[in-house]
Amino acid sequence: MSRIGSAGARNRAAVLEEEPVLRADGVGKHFGGVWAVSEVSVTVTDNEILGIIGPNGAGKTTLFNLIAGAFAPSSGRIFFRGMDITGLSSFRRARQGIARTFQLTKPFVSMSVGDNVRTAALACGARSADAQRRADLAMEQLGLGALRNKMGADLNGVEGKRLEVARALALQPSLLLLDEIFSGSNTEEVDELVALVRQLRQSGLTVLVIEHNVRAIRAVADRVIAMNAGRVISEGSAVEVFSDPGVVESYLGQHSKA
């Protein structure tokens, strides 16, 4: 296992002194005899952007599923704003303020953008008028107002990603989990999405973002954790993590200077 730099350890100590938004203590998940996530501990503070990197199969999305409640952990506990949510369903966690996006965007293709976002709010328990208000606010924040009548089937890649985030925002979360929203985007589109993530933080959200795009993570993340084989192998600033020999060996390789 690669070392976690001393500066990264100091950063973690500073984080632990603050009231955490999210704390995962020794979380693990196994499928059959394989541990997809093993003994992972993560702490995220208010209004922080935490980047999560690692090769395919490292356990990143499984960790998101554990935080969001899609999977029950095989070990460990998860706390949200001091409350133990380990046993809560994904629906209950969404109502507590945890929302997520998915790597593969799947809008309701026969619905307009506006109806897609409104439906997300309704599914989380909002009444009709409140769901419409939430949808309007989310679309305004994501720059989708002019596209509210565009059908889900007709969206391009970036529009689809913005819709995915808007549907999550319609739940009115305080913690947002973004799963590879930069994937498949060109340089200009990545810059747009970087600006979007920064805007989300400025609006008061705490953000966890899984991403393979090194430039994007460097641009948005306050801290980065690197995972490999289900474990955290490095933690600290982007500079510290991306220069960690263990991260370079297991993940970055020839792209370490990207």
C-alpha positions in Angstrom: 0.0 0.0 0.0 1.3 3.4 -0.9 1.9 6.0 1.8 -0.3 8.8 2.7 1.9 11.9 2.7 2.6 13.7 6.0 1.0 16.9 4.7 -2.1 14.9 3.7 -2.2 13.5 7.2 -2.1 17.0 8.6 -4.9 18.0 6.3 -7.0 15.1 7.6 -6.3 16.1 11.2 -7.5 19.6 10.4 -10.7 18.2 8.8 -11.4 16.0 11.8 -11.4 19.1 14.1 -14.4 20.5 12.1 -18.0 19.3 12.2 -18.2 16.8 9.3 -21.0 16.7 6.8 -20.2 13.1 6.1 -18.1 10.5 7.9 -17.6 6.9 6.8 -15.8 4.8 9.4 -14.1 1.6 8.2 -16.8 1.0 5.5 -16.6 -2.2 3.5 -18.7 -4.1 1.0 -18.1 -7.6 -0.3 -19.9 -9.4 -3.1 -19.4 -13.1 -2.5 -15.8 -13.5 -1.5 -14.6 -10.3 -3.1 -14.3 -7.0 -1.2 -15.2 -4.2 -3.6 -14.5 -1.7 -0.8 -12.5 -2.6 2.3 -11.9 -0.5 5.5 -12.5 2.9 3.8 -12.7 5.9 6.1 -13.7 9.3 4.6 -14.5 12.6 6.3 -16.0 15.5 4.3 -16.5 19.0 5.8 -19.1 21.6 5.0 -18.8 23.3 1.6 -15.8 21.1 0.6 -15.2 19.5 -2.8 -13.6 16.0 -2.4 -12.3 14.3 -5.5 -12.1 10.5 -5.7 -9.8 9.0 -8.2 -8.6 5.5 -9.1 -8.5 2.9 -11.8 -11.6 1.1 -13.1 -12.6 -1.5 -10.4 -11.0 0.5 -7.6 -14.3 0.7 -5.6 -15.2 4.3 -6.3 -18.8 3.8 -7.5 -19.4 1.1 -4.8 -18.3 3.7 -2.2 -20.9 6.2 -3.7 -23.5 3.4 -3.6 -22.8 2.9 0.1 -23.0 6.6 0.9 -26.2 7.0 -1.1 -27.8 3.9 0.3 -28.0 1.8 -2.8 -25.9 -0.9 -1.0 -25.9 -1.8 2.7 -22.3 -2.0 4.0 -20.9 -5.3 5.0 -18.8 -3.5 7.7 -18.4 0.0 9.1 -20.8 2.9 9.8 -21.8 6.0 7.8 -22.8 9.3 9.5 -24.4 12.3 7.9 -24.3 15.5 9.9 -23.7 13.5 13.1 -26.6 11.1 12.5 -25.9 7.4 11.9 -27.5 6.7 8.5 -26.0 3.2 8.0 -29.4 1.5 8.1 -31.4 4.2 6.2 -32.7 3.5 2.7 -31.6 5.5 -0.3 -35.0 7.3 -0.3 -34.6 8.3 3.3 -31.1 9.5 2.7 -32.3 11.6 -0.2 -34.8 13.2 2.1 -32.1 13.9 4.6 -30.1 15.8 2.0 -27.9 13.3 0.0 -28.4 13.3 -3.8 -26.3 11.7 -6.5 -25.8 11.6 -10.3 -25.0 8.6 -12.3 -22.1 8.1 -14.8 -24.5 7.1 -17.6 -27.2 9.7 -18.0 -30.7 8.2 -18.5 -33.3 11.0 -18.8 -36.9 10.1 -19.4 -36.6 10.4 -23.2 -40.4 10.9 -23.7 -40.4 13.8 -21.2 -39.3 17.4 -21.5 -36.4 18.7 -19.5 -38.8 20.5 -17.2 -40.9 17.4 -16.6 -37.7 15.3 -16.0 -36.6 17.7 -13.2 -40.1 18.1 -11.8 -40.5 14.3 -11.6 -37.3 14.0 -9.6 -38.8 16.4 -7.0 -42.1 14.6 -6.9 -40.3 11.3 -6.4 -38.7 12.7 -3.3 -42.0 13.6 -1.8 -42.5 17.2 -2.8 -46.0 18.3 -3.5 -46.9 19.5 -7.0 -46.4 23.3 -6.5 -43.2 22.8 -4.5 -41.9 20.3 -7.1 -42.4 22.9 -9.8 -40.7 25.6 -7.7 -37.8 23.2 -7.1 -37.6 22.3 -10.8 -37.6 26.0 -11.8 -34.8 26.8 -9.4 -32.7 23.8 -10.4 -33.1 24.6 -14.1 -32.2 28.2 -13.6 -29.1 27.2 -11.6 -28.0 24.8 -14.3 -28.7 27.1 -17.3 -31.5 24.8 -18.6 -34.3 27.4 -18.6 -34.3 27.8 -22.3 -34.3 24.0 -22.8 -37.2 23.3 -20.4 -39.4 22.1 -23.4 -36.7 20.1 -25.1 -37.3 16.4 -25.0 -34.9 14.1 -23.1 -34.3 12.1 -26.3 -32.9 15.2 -28.0 -30.3 16.3 -25.5 -26.6 16.4 -26.4 -23.9 15.1 -24.0 -23.4 18.2 -21.9 -27.1 19.0 -21.8 -27.7 15.5 -20.5 -25.1 15.9 -17.8 -26.6 19.2 -16.7 -30.1 17.6 -16.6 -28.7 14.8 -14.4 -27.3 17.4 -12.0 -30.6 19.4 -12.1 -32.6 16.3 -11.2 -30.3 15.8 -8.2 -30.6 19.5 -7.2 -34.4 19.2 -7.3 -34.1 17.1 -4.2 -32.6 20.1 -2.4 -29.5 18.3 -1.1 -26.7 19.6 1.1 -24.4 16.8 -0.1 -24.1 16.0 -3.8 -22.3 13.0 -5.2 -21.2 13.5 -8.8 -20.2 10.3 -10.7 -17.9 11.1 -13.7 -19.8 14.1 -15.0 -16.7 15.1 -17.1 -16.4 11.8 -18.9 -16.8 11.9 -22.7 -16.5 15.7 -22.8 -14.2 17.7 -24.9 -11.9 20.5 -23.5 -14.5 23.2 -23.9 -17.2 21.1 -22.3 -14.9 20.1 -19.4 -14.3 23.8 -18.8 -18.1 24.4 -18.7 -18.6 21.6 -16.2 -15.7 22.7 -14.0 -17.4 26.1 -13.8 -20.6 24.4 -12.9 -19.1 22.4 -10.1 -17.5 25.5 -8.7 -20.9 27.3 -8.9 -22.5 24.4 -7.0 -20.0 24.8 -4.2 -20.6 28.6 -4.2 -24.3 27.9 -3.7 -23.5 26.2 -0.4 -23.3 22.5 -1.5 -20.7 20.0 -0.3 -19.6 17.9 -3.3 -18.0 14.5 -3.7 -16.9 13.9 -7.3 -15.6 10.7 -8.9 -13.5 11.4 -11.9 -10.8 10.1 -14.3 -10.1 13.5 -15.9 -7.0 14.6 -14.0 -7.2 18.2 -15.2 -10.8 18.5 -14.0 -10.0 17.1 -10.6 -7.1 19.4 -10.2 -9.3 22.3 -11.1 -12.2 21.7 -8.7 -11.0 19.5 -5.7 -10.0 20.9 -2.3 -8.8 17.4 -1.4 -8.3 14.2 -3.3 -8.4 10.5 -2.2 -7.0 7.8 -4.5 -8.5 4.3 -4.3 -7.1 1.0 -5.6 -8.5 -2.5 -5.1 -11.2 -1.2 -2.7 -8.8 0.7 -0.4 -7.7 4.3 0.0 -4.0 4.4 -1.0 -3.4 8.2 -0.8 -5.1 11.3 0.5 -4.2 15.0 0.5 -4.1 17.9 -1.9 -4.3 17.3 -5.7 -0.5 18.0 -5.9 0.3 15.6 -3.1 -1.9 12.8 -4.4 -1.0 13.1 -8.1 2.7 13.0 -7.2 2.4 10.0 -4.8 4.5 7.2 -6.4 1.8 4.6 -5.5 -0.8 6.6 -7.3 1.4 7.1 -10.3 2.1 3.3 -10.4 -1.4 2.1 -9.9 -3.4 4.7 -11.8 -1.7 7.6 -13.6 1.2 5.8 -15.3 2.3 7.6 -18.5 -0.5 10.2 -17.9 0.9 11.3 -14.6 1.8 14.7 -16.0 -1.6 15.3 -17.7 
